[in-house]
């Protein structure tokens, strides 16, 4: 192994095996991302902790109303808003809009399956991410509320024009970015070991989680009968590249991923250096599957226990029997239902592709469900409260129910 490769952080595992499959430059990319946080967002939070009373509301106001609404903003906040309000030349708004429509054609039921047993399982398989989530206390006991808040954010970014500057998806995404900064600083305050773990919520974590909203659910949906053309994938990834930009992931990282093939390679590289799931991964996955199963009971028309079992079967389908076993998932008879669901989904996709009226009705139906789901979470989300309450470095605790 080259001496030019940085030794830290130790959380980047399996380096020799990695170099059997990938290049030294690609390993260096993994190491660099693992050591890198989001210094601009961190500085915004630090500024607010030291700001006088007259500036305490500038973050929330600037995100919602724009930089022009602020008088003499603090330097880091000014830079954050300048960068966020500046849309790169590569952004094609028409492609972003089509990407949103492609996602809205997926029923909320299958979006939830792709998010829970699909995406969140992959997130929790990371031992470093699982450690952060367990240490914050924000998921082991509040799975349903936390998943609901994630779902709300996802709904806003997928709305038509949601990611335009000043619209809800844009606002919620900047609020999520600053919650990450608040948690990052909280972990550092609690004695986070950089040499062992890299930066808390580092760019490797961020890109992995971004893949959990792109590659992982897209692959999951394909196994459930919901397939995409090359052009549809292009638009979906284009939308999510804009979301990545506003989340604070550097362009030189997320622009490496633009279709399923490039995403599969990046996912394979990242999974290899993260290592095996740990006990926290099992706890978080179990909590999540139970919460999602109970939530989807009415959608599926199944008893709660059967619905939870079905989530276990979906996880096994999406991630394979080997990973399911590592997470403590055991086979159960509900797996026999999956081919039926997949066939129905494939038939509906054919209707969507052949009937413009059916396509539009499907989008409107999804948007209507989004509206109802948003009402389930009372009060403000954790990331919304964070922006309004920045003033100390303590980690906000998510409520233990859907009520605020």
C-alpha positions as CSV (number, residue, x, y, z in Angstrom):
1,X,0.0,0.0,0.0
2,X,1.4,3.4,-0.9
3,X,2.9,5.6,1.8
4,X,1.0,8.5,0.2
5,X,-2.3,7.2,1.6
6,X,-3.3,8.9,4.8
7,X,-3.5,6.4,7.7
8,X,-6.5,7.9,9.4
9,X,-9.3,7.4,10.2
10,X,-9.2,3.8,11.4
11,X,-12.9,3.5,10.7
12,X,-12.1,3.0,7.0
13,X,-11.8,-0.8,7.1
14,X,-10.6,-3.6,4.7
15,X,-8.0,-1.5,2.9
16,X,-6.0,-4.4,1.5
17,X,-9.1,-6.1,0.2
18,X,-10.3,-2.7,-1.2
19,X,-7.1,-2.4,-3.3
20,X,-7.7,-5.8,-4.8
21,X,-10.8,-4.4,-6.4
22,X,-10.3,-0.7,-6.7
23,X,-7.5,1.8,-7.1
24,X,-5.3,3.7,-4.6
25,X,-7.0,6.9,-5.8
26,X,-10.4,5.5,-5.0
27,X,-9.2,4.4,-1.5
28,X,-7.8,7.9,-1.0
29,X,-11.2,9.2,-1.8
30,X,-12.8,7.0,0.9
31,X,-10.2,8.2,3.4
32,X,-10.6,11.8,2.5
33,X,-14.4,11.7,2.8
34,X,-14.2,9.9,6.1
35,X,-12.0,12.7,7.6
36,X,-14.1,15.6,6.2
37,X,-17.2,17.1,7.8
38,X,-19.2,20.2,6.8
39,X,-17.0,23.1,8.1
40,X,-19.3,25.8,6.7
41,X,-22.5,24.5,8.3
42,X,-20.5,23.9,11.6
43,X,-19.3,27.5,11.5
44,X,-22.9,28.7,11.1
45,X,-23.9,26.9,14.3
46,X,-20.8,28.2,16.2
47,X,-21.6,31.7,15.1
48,X,-25.1,31.4,16.4
49,X,-23.9,30.1,19.7
50,X,-21.9,33.2,20.1
51,X,-24.3,35.7,18.5
52,X,-26.1,38.5,20.3
53,X,-29.8,38.3,20.8
54,X,-30.6,40.5,17.7
55,X,-29.0,37.9,15.4
56,X,-30.5,34.7,16.9
57,X,-33.3,34.6,14.4
58,X,-31.2,35.2,11.3
59,X,-30.7,31.5,10.4
60,X,-34.4,30.6,10.3
61,X,-35.2,33.9,8.6
62,X,-32.4,33.6,6.0
63,X,-33.3,30.1,5.1
64,X,-37.0,30.9,4.6
65,X,-36.8,34.4,3.2
66,X,-33.4,34.5,1.6
67,X,-30.1,36.3,2.2
68,X,-31.6,39.6,0.9
69,X,-34.0,39.6,3.9
70,X,-31.1,39.9,6.4
71,X,-29.4,43.1,7.5
72,X,-25.6,42.6,8.0
73,X,-25.7,38.8,8.4
74,X,-22.8,37.0,10.1
75,X,-20.1,35.8,7.8
76,X,-20.6,32.0,7.8
77,X,-24.4,32.4,7.4
78,X,-23.9,34.8,4.6
79,X,-21.6,32.4,2.8
80,X,-24.0,29.4,3.4
81,X,-26.9,31.3,1.9
82,X,-24.9,32.7,-1.0
83,X,-23.8,29.2,-1.9
84,X,-27.3,27.7,-1.4
85,X,-29.0,30.3,-3.4
86,X,-26.5,29.9,-6.3
87,X,-27.7,27.1,-8.6
88,X,-24.8,25.5,-10.7
89,X,-24.9,25.7,-14.5
90,X,-25.2,21.9,-14.7
91,X,-28.6,21.9,-13.1
92,X,-31.3,21.2,-15.7
93,X,-34.6,22.3,-14.1
94,X,-36.6,20.3,-16.7
95,X,-34.7,17.1,-15.7
96,X,-35.2,17.9,-12.0
97,X,-39.0,18.2,-12.6
98,X,-39.2,14.9,-14.5
99,X,-37.2,13.3,-11.7
100,X,-39.8,14.5,-9.2
101,X,-42.6,13.2,-11.3
102,X,-40.9,9.8,-11.6
103,X,-40.8,9.5,-7.9
104,X,-44.4,10.7,-7.4
105,X,-45.6,7.9,-9.6
106,X,-44.5,5.4,-6.9
107,X,-47.3,4.8,-4.4
108,X,-46.5,5.9,-0.8
109,X,-46.8,2.3,0.3
110,X,-43.9,1.2,-1.9
111,X,-42.0,4.4,-1.2
112,X,-42.2,3.4,2.5
113,X,-41.0,-0.1,1.8
114,X,-38.1,1.2,-0.2
115,X,-37.3,3.7,2.5
116,X,-37.6,1.4,5.5
117,X,-36.6,-2.2,4.8
118,X,-34.6,-0.9,1.8
119,X,-32.8,2.4,2.6
120,X,-32.8,2.7,6.3
121,X,-31.6,-0.9,6.7
122,X,-28.6,-0.1,4.6
123,X,-28.0,3.1,6.7
124,X,-28.1,1.2,9.9
125,X,-25.7,-1.5,8.6
126,X,-22.9,1.1,8.9
127,X,-21.4,0.6,12.4
128,X,-20.2,4.2,12.6
129,X,-23.6,5.6,11.6
130,X,-25.3,3.1,14.0
131,X,-23.0,4.3,16.8
132,X,-23.9,8.0,16.2
133,X,-27.6,7.2,16.2
134,X,-27.4,5.1,19.3
135,X,-25.4,7.7,21.2
136,X,-27.8,10.5,20.3
137,X,-30.7,8.5,21.7
138,X,-32.7,9.6,18.8
139,X,-33.7,6.3,17.2
140,X,-33.7,3.3,19.5
141,X,-36.7,4.6,21.4
142,X,-38.3,7.0,18.9
143,X,-38.2,5.0,15.7
144,X,-41.7,5.9,14.4
145,X,-41.3,9.7,15.0
146,X,-37.8,9.8,13.5
147,X,-38.9,7.8,10.4
148,X,-41.9,10.1,10.1
149,X,-39.7,13.2,10.1
150,X,-37.4,11.6,7.5
151,X,-40.4,10.8,5.4
152,X,-41.7,14.4,5.7
153,X,-38.3,15.8,4.5
154,X,-38.3,13.4,1.6
155,X,-41.8,14.3,0.6
156,X,-41.0,18.0,0.5
157,X,-37.9,17.5,-1.6
158,X,-39.9,15.4,-4.1
159,X,-42.7,17.9,-4.5
160,X,-42.9,19.6,-7.9
161,X,-40.4,22.5,-7.8
162,X,-39.7,21.6,-4.1
163,X,-36.0,22.2,-4.5
164,X,-36.3,25.7,-6.0
165,X,-34.7,28.3,-3.8
166,X,-37.3,29.4,-1.2
167,X,-39.6,26.4,-1.6
168,X,-40.3,23.9,1.1
169,X,-37.9,21.2,-0.1
170,X,-35.1,23.7,-0.2
171,X,-35.9,25.1,3.2
172,X,-36.2,21.7,4.9
173,X,-33.0,20.5,3.3
174,X,-31.0,23.4,4.7
175,X,-32.6,22.8,8.1
176,X,-31.5,19.1,7.9
177,X,-28.0,20.2,7.0
178,X,-27.8,22.4,10.1
179,X,-29.2,19.6,12.3
180,X,-26.3,17.5,11.1
181,X,-23.9,20.3,12.1
182,X,-25.5,20.6,15.5
183,X,-25.2,16.8,16.1
184,X,-21.6,16.9,14.8
185,X,-20.6,19.5,17.2
186,X,-22.4,17.7,20.0
187,X,-20.5,14.5,19.3
188,X,-17.2,16.4,19.4
189,X,-18.2,18.0,22.7
190,X,-18.8,14.5,24.1
191,X,-15.3,13.4,23.2
192,X,-15.6,12.0,19.7
193,X,-12.4,10.1,18.6
194,X,-11.5,11.6,15.2
195,X,-8.5,9.2,14.7
196,X,-10.7,6.2,15.2
197,X,-13.9,7.3,13.6
198,X,-13.1,10.2,11.3
199,X,-15.3,13.3,11.5
200,X,-18.8,12.7,13.0
201,X,-21.4,12.6,10.2
202,X,-18.5,12.8,7.7
203,X,-18.8,13.1,4.0
204,X,-18.5,9.3,3.6
205,X,-21.5,8.9,5.9
206,X,-23.3,11.6,4.0
207,X,-22.7,10.0,0.6
208,X,-23.6,6.6,1.9
209,X,-26.9,8.0,3.2
210,X,-27.5,9.8,-0.1
211,X,-27.1,6.5,-1.8
212,X,-29.7,5.2,0.6
213,X,-32.2,7.6,-1.0
214,X,-31.1,6.8,-4.5
215,X,-29.4,3.5,-5.5
216,X,-30.7,1.4,-2.6
217,X,-34.4,2.3,-3.0
218,X,-34.2,2.3,-6.8
219,X,-32.7,-1.2,-6.7
220,X,-35.3,-2.3,-4.1
221,X,-38.2,-1.0,-6.3
222,X,-36.9,-2.9,-9.3
223,X,-37.1,-6.1,-7.2
224,X,-40.7,-5.2,-6.4
225,X,-41.8,-4.8,-10.1
226,X,-41.2,-1.0,-10.4
227,X,-38.7,-0.5,-13.1
228,X,-37.2,2.5,-14.8
229,X,-35.7,3.4,-18.2
230,X,-32.2,4.8,-18.6
231,X,-33.8,8.3,-19.2
232,X,-35.9,8.0,-16.1
233,X,-32.9,7.0,-14.0
234,X,-31.0,10.0,-15.4
235,X,-33.8,12.4,-14.2
236,X,-34.0,10.8,-10.8
237,X,-30.3,11.1,-10.2
238,X,-30.3,14.7,-11.5
239,X,-32.9,15.6,-8.9
240,X,-31.0,13.9,-6.1
241,X,-27.7,15.6,-7.2
242,X,-29.4,18.9,-6.5
243,X,-30.5,17.7,-3.2
244,X,-27.0,16.5,-2.4
245,X,-25.6,20.0,-3.2
246,X,-28.0,21.6,-0.7
247,X,-27.2,19.0,1.9
248,X,-23.6,20.1,1.9
249,X,-22.0,17.2,0.0
250,X,-19.2,18.6,-2.1
251,X,-19.8,18.4,-5.9
252,X,-16.6,16.5,-6.5
253,X,-18.2,13.6,-4.6
254,X,-21.8,13.4,-5.6
255,X,-21.2,14.1,-9.3
256,X,-19.3,10.8,-9.5
257,X,-22.8,9.1,-9.2
258,X,-25.2,9.7,-12.0
259,X,-26.9,6.4,-12.8
260,X,-27.4,2.9,-11.3
261,X,-24.1,1.6,-12.7
262,X,-22.0,4.4,-11.1
263,X,-24.1,4.2,-8.0
264,X,-23.6,0.5,-7.7
265,X,-19.8,0.9,-7.9
266,X,-19.8,3.7,-5.2
267,X,-22.0,1.7,-2.9
268,X,-19.8,-1.3,-3.2
269,X,-16.7,0.8,-2.4
270,X,-18.3,2.4,0.6
271,X,-19.8,-0.8,1.9
272,X,-16.4,-2.4,1.8
273,X,-14.7,0.2,3.9
274,X,-17.5,0.5,6.5
275,X,-17.2,-3.0,7.8
276,X,-19.9,-5.3,9.2
277,X,-23.1,-4.3,11.0
278,X,-22.8,-4.2,14.8
279,X,-25.2,-4.7,17.7
280,X,-26.5,-1.2,17.3
281,X,-27.3,-2.0,13.7
282,X,-29.5,-4.9,14.8
283,X,-31.3,-2.9,17.4
284,X,-32.0,0.0,15.0
285,X,-33.2,-2.3,12.2
286,X,-35.5,-4.2,14.5
287,X,-37.0,-1.0,15.9
288,X,-37.4,0.4,12.3
289,X,-39.1,-2.8,10.9
290,X,-41.5,-2.9,13.7
291,X,-42.4,0.8,13.4
292,X,-42.8,0.6,9.6
293,X,-44.8,-2.6,9.7
294,X,-47.2,-1.2,12.2
295,X,-47.5,2.1,10.2
296,X,-48.3,0.2,7.0
297,X,-50.8,-2.2,8.5
298,X,-53.8,-0.3,7.1
299,X,-52.1,0.2,3.7
300,X,-51.5,-3.5,3.4
301,X,-54.7,-4.7,4.9
302,X,-52.8,-7.1,7.2
303,X,-52.7,-7.7,11.0
304,X,-49.8,-5.7,12.6
305,X,-47.7,-8.8,13.4
306,X,-48.1,-10.1,9.8
307,X,-47.2,-6.7,8.4
308,X,-44.0,-6.6,10.5
309,X,-43.2,-10.1,9.3
310,X,-43.6,-8.9,5.7
311,X,-41.2,-6.0,6.4
312,X,-38.6,-8.7,7.4
313,X,-39.3,-10.5,4.1
314,X,-38.9,-7.3,2.1
315,X,-35.5,-6.7,3.8
316,X,-34.4,-10.2,2.9
317,X,-35.4,-9.7,-0.7
318,X,-33.7,-6.4,-1.0
319,X,-30.5,-7.0,0.9
320,X,-30.1,-10.8,0.5
321,X,-30.2,-13.7,2.9
322,X,-26.6,-13.2,4.1
323,X,-27.1,-9.6,5.2
324,X,-30.5,-10.5,6.7
325,X,-28.9,-13.2,8.8
326,X,-26.3,-10.7,10.1
327,X,-29.1,-8.4,11.2
328,X,-30.9,-11.2,13.0
329,X,-33.7,-11.5,10.4
330,X,-35.3,-15.0,10.1
331,X,-37.3,-16.3,7.1
332,X,-41.1,-16.4,7.5
333,X,-44.1,-17.4,5.3
334,X,-44.9,-13.8,4.2
335,X,-42.2,-14.1,1.6
336,X,-44.8,-16.0,-0.6
337,X,-46.7,-12.7,-1.0
338,X,-43.9,-10.8,-2.6
339,X,-44.3,-12.2,-6.2
340,X,-47.9,-11.1,-6.1
341,X,-47.1,-7.6,-5.1
342,X,-44.3,-7.4,-7.7
343,X,-46.6,-8.6,-10.5
344,X,-49.3,-6.0,-9.5
345,X,-46.6,-3.2,-9.5
346,X,-45.3,-4.2,-12.9
347,X,-48.9,-4.1,-14.3
348,X,-49.5,-0.7,-12.8
349,X,-46.2,0.6,-14.3
350,X,-47.4,-0.5,-17.7
351,X,-50.7,1.5,-17.2
352,X,-48.7,4.6,-16.1
353,X,-46.5,4.4,-19.2
354,X,-49.4,3.9,-21.6
355,X,-52.1,6.1,-20.2
356,X,-51.3,9.9,-19.6
357,X,-54.6,10.4,-17.7
358,X,-53.8,7.5,-15.3
359,X,-50.2,8.9,-14.9
360,X,-51.5,12.3,-13.8
361,X,-54.1,10.7,-11.5
362,X,-51.4,8.6,-9.9
363,X,-49.2,11.7,-9.2
364,X,-52.2,13.6,-7.7
365,X,-53.1,10.6,-5.5
366,X,-49.5,10.4,-4.2
367,X,-49.5,14.1,-3.4
368,X,-52.8,13.8,-1.6
369,X,-51.4,11.0,0.6
370,X,-48.3,13.1,1.2
371,X,-50.6,15.9,2.6
372,X,-52.3,13.5,4.9
373,X,-49.0,11.9,6.1
374,X,-47.6,15.3,7.0
375,X,-50.5,15.9,9.4
376,X,-49.6,12.8,11.4
377,X,-46.6,14.6,13.0
378,X,-47.7,17.2,15.4
379,X,-45.6,20.2,16.0
380,X,-42.3,21.0,14.3
381,X,-39.7,18.4,13.3
382,X,-36.4,18.1,15.2
383,X,-34.5,19.8,12.3
384,X,-37.0,22.7,12.3
385,X,-36.7,23.2,16.1
386,X,-32.9,23.0,15.8
387,X,-32.8,26.0,13.5
388,X,-35.0,28.0,15.8
389,X,-33.2,27.0,19.0
390,X,-29.5,27.2,17.9
391,X,-27.7,28.7,20.9
392,X,-25.9,25.8,22.6
393,X,-24.2,22.6,21.4
394,X,-26.4,20.0,23.1
395,X,-28.1,17.5,20.9
396,X,-31.8,17.9,20.4
397,X,-33.9,14.9,21.4
398,X,-36.6,13.7,19.1
399,X,-40.0,13.3,20.8
400,X,-41.0,9.7,21.6
401,X,-44.3,9.8,19.7
402,X,-45.8,11.5,16.7
403,X,-47.1,14.2,19.0
404,X,-44.7,17.0,19.7
